[in-house]
Structures are given as structure tokens and as C-alpha cells.
Amino acid sequence: MFITTSKLHHLHMPKTEAYNWITENSYTKPEKVDHIQQALLERWPSLHIEECDDQIDRATLENIHTSEYLNYLMSRETVLQEGEDSILNDVPYIALDKEPIAEQAKRWYYCSDTYTSFTKYIRKVACSSYNAVHTAGKYVLRNWWAWYALTRPPGHHAMPGKASGYCYLANASIFTEYAVEQWKRPVILDIDFHHGNGAQTIFYDRSDVLTCSIHADPARKFPYFTWFEDEIGVWDGIGYNMNICLEAWADEQIYLHSLDILLERVQAYEADILIVCLWFDTYQWDPICDFDLSIGSYSKIAKKIKEIGLPTLYVQEGGYDMEDIWNCAVSFFEEILD
Ligand SMILES: [Zn+2]
């Protein structure tokens, strides 16, 4: 297995986020990627790591994202001051269906929550994150067994026209669309604690991409509102979206059983490439989540995914425990690399 990553993510260091009118330190930290990379290198010193820059074809991004949203994202570097942190601490008081003219109002239009901050260099950071996914994915398209895009920021909550849940570009979905263009039949399997609502939204009416997610019941956790088990797709997409929602303190046994159900569907789909939105926020000591998986659980999850036997792109998404996150990663990849 090999890794793609980018040091440019250090340019994105949001200071705060707001929840229920309480402002606290941001949970999205550069150390997450650094610690995982360091731990994997200590365990496998000859691991190949490829650094990626921010040079990515805008047309590839426009397959998923709206042009006006990309314009907003790309212009932050000239609009924001050095160190400025453009976070929402409130929500819009009117429904918006077109871009407002006032610069200070645009953040309501291009961001869906009070956790996701636009920072000055977010274009560089988001594009380098996607470039790491794209570079890794292209190797997987050539039938390399497994590549891990160890990226930050994550992407699975990003919508075509909005940032959301610390995500700016829908990394896994953008690459999935690219894979379809290469005549592939991809599956997105999202095993982050939170629902992969970006992918569901983007591919909800299509049968050429299967989207599957195990996540916390949105009745109690982000992204709230929808993303329940009865959401199975629309039009051509009926039967091509599958959600399994779990209650608080879901343990290893419950989780592995849920994974078996999704993997059975993946096998029936006869995919030729698997894109796994990888989590570590299902860990029992994650500070903002409430599942009960142990470090050892990740080997068992990896074993089941590996047994599917598909070339697999692993895309880093969430994970906020800074004490054990690298142990979770080592546990997972020990099984993949065996
Ligand atoms: Zn998450």
C-alpha cells in the first residue's frame, strides 16, 4: 500500500467553531494527518509516500461543484486577511436562493453550518487535498491494490454549492465521477461516524454509482435533518443508496454486522473499484462522537473490506481523538498490508 498526502494542509488552521451559541476551539487540527503519517512510517519504514501540490484541473471539480461556489472558494485568498477566520456564528434569517451581493452575507450562502471556517489559503488546501485523492485514485484505476489518500480537509459533507462539516471539496465524489468517466463501476462505502451526505446528494438519482454509509442516527447527530434508512434513491437511483443508522454506544458486534449487510450489497453490485471514506471518529474515545469501537475493531473492519477483493482507494475523512488516532490507523492498515 502507498500513501498520497500534502503538507499544504498546514495552511488551514481554523481557530474556533460555534455550537449552540457556544464558541470553542476548532476540532479540525493539522496534527491528525501528521500523527497518522508518522505512526504508519514508524510501523512500515519503507512505505512510499507521495506529496501532492494544489494543481488540479478546475473542470474536474466542476463535474460536481457549481461554478459560483468554486469562484467563492478560490477568491478567499484575496478577500481574507492573513490569519482571518471566516466562521459563521449564526444562521441566515431568510432563505437564500441566489448569491447575495454583500461580501459578508456570502458565507451564509456558501456554508451550511457554524463549524466550517473559510480561511485565507483554503483554495490551496482544498485543492491539494483533492489532488492527493485524485493521484491515489488514478493508481487504483490501474488496478493497484490499495492507496490511501491521507488528506485534510475531509470531503464527504461538501455539497455541490456549499461547504459543510469541515469539508470544502467533495473529494471522494469528485474522484468517483472521474472513475465513471473512465468507464468504471464504483462504490462509495462511507464508514465515518457521520453520514456521507455529500455523496448521497450528488449520486441520489443515479444507478452508475452505489453509495453506502454506516453512521450515527441523524436524529441525534450531524448532519441531522435527513439521511435515514428509508432514503434509497430516486428515479434511476432507486436501490442504489443504502444507509444504516446506529444508536449511541454501538459496539463492535453491531458495527461489524452492519458492515456485513453493506458489503453484501456491494458484492451484488459487481463493482470494479471501491472508494472507502475512512473514519477514525467511530473510536470509543473520540471527543465529539459516541460509538464504542476499540483500536482492535479496526483490524476486523479492514479484514472484511479487504475480503471483497476490489482495488480500493481509502480517503481520509473524520477523526478527532488526538491521543489514539494513529493507533486506530495502524490497526486498520496492519490488516490491509498483511
Ligand atoms: Zn465524521
Residues whose N, C-alpha, C, O or C-beta is under 5 A from the ligand:
A	BS01	ZN	D192 F193 H194 D281 G318
